[in-house]
């Protein structure tokens, strides 16, 4: 699990007012990313509890939003990026960081710009793609199955 800025590519360096995304990727499994304008412990903890099963192993960076009692029902490990620590053993955030990197490259290279109004829809698309790319079923067939169910 990690968070990132979703700045529109090729904008000024100011981060003020730039939406962030909170991303959760299960290794070898599904993904979910949510647009959030403010990320703090009190608005992320309920999201984590609604999306991640209690008792799961949760791996994050050392951000303060992941510290405290709100995540005590998880086996929580973190890496300290500010100390130059990026992984030790199986504990790392590389999976979710790679997911964010793919999203940003696709927005910049394919769509060029994404309006803030539709940003969550794009994140949903990338989450769907990653989740279903690992299932062994072609994405087109998975999408058709979803459409037929509705």
N, C-alpha and C positions, 0 to 999 in steps of 0.2 A: 504494500500500500504506500502511496506517495501522493504528493500534490505538486502542481506545476502552474506557472502562468500561461495563459492562452492569449498572449498578445497577438494582435493582428500582425502578420509578417510585414516587415519593412515599415514599422512605425517608430516614432521617437522612443528613446530609452526609458522614459518615465513609466513606472509601473502603476501609478495612481489610476484607479478606476478600471484597471485591466482585470477581466474575470480570471478566476483560477479554476482548475479542475481537481477533483479528488478522484484518484484512480485506485481500483482494486483489481488485481489479477491473480487468479488461482493458478499456480504452476501446473501446466498440463491441462488446464480447465478453462473456465469462463473468465470474462472481463466485464467490468462496469466502470464508467466514468461519469461524473456528475459535475455540471457547471455550478460553481459557488462563488459569490462575490466576496464573501468573508468566510475565511476558514479559521475556526477556533475550536478548542476542546469541547465547548458546550453545544455546538451545532454539528460536529463530526461524530461524536460518540453515539448519538441516536442512529445516525446513518450506518455506522459500523455495526451496531447491534442488530439493525434490521437486515443487513446484507450478509453478515459473516456469522456462521454458527458458533455458539459459545463452545469453548474448549479448543477451537482451531488455533493453529500456530500463526501468529500475526507478525510480519516482518516489516519494519518501517525504518526511516532515518531517525535521527535524534531530535526532530522537531518537537517543540513543547506541547503541541496539540495531542501527541501520543503519550504524554506522561500523566501520571495521576491515577486515581482510583477508578475512573470511568472505564478502563479497559482491563480490569483485574480478572475478568472471566475468560481471558485469552492467555495463551502461552505467548507472551510478547518478547520479541528480541529486536534490537535495533543496531544500526551501524552509525558511526559518528563521522559524517562527511567532513565536518569542519576540522577534525583531527587527521584527515587524510585516510580515514578508514572507509573502505567501500565494500568489503566482503570479508567474512571469516567463515570458512566452511560453507554450509548451505544458507547462511544468514546474509542476505543481501537484498537490495531493492532493484537489481538490474532488470528483472522481468517487467515490472511496471514502468521503469524508466525507458526501456526499449519500446513499450507500448506507446508512451507519450511521444517518443521520438518519431515513431511511425506516423502518428496522427499529425504532428507538426510538419513533417516532410510532405505528407499527402496534401494537407491544406495549402502549403506553400507551392508545391509543384503541380498539383492538379486543379485545385479550386482557386488558388491565388489569394482570395480573401473570403472570409465567412462572416456574415453579419451576426452580431451578438444575439439577435432574435432567433436565429436558427442553429446556434452553436450546439445546443443540447442534442438536436437531431443528428448532427454530424458525429458527435461523440457516441450516440446510440448506434449509428451505422458502423463505426470502427469497432465498437464493443461486439456487435453482432458478427462482424467479419472474423475477429480474432477467436471468439467463442466457437463459431462453427467451422473454422479452418482446422480445428483440432479434432473434430468429431469423426472424420473419415467420410462424411456425407458431403457431396459437392454443395457449395454454398447456394447455388441456384435451386437445387432440390430442397434444401432446408428452408429457403425463402418461400418456395411454393407451398410447402407443408404449413408454414405459418399463415399464409394467405388463405388456404383452404379451411383452417381451423376457425378463422374469424367469421 
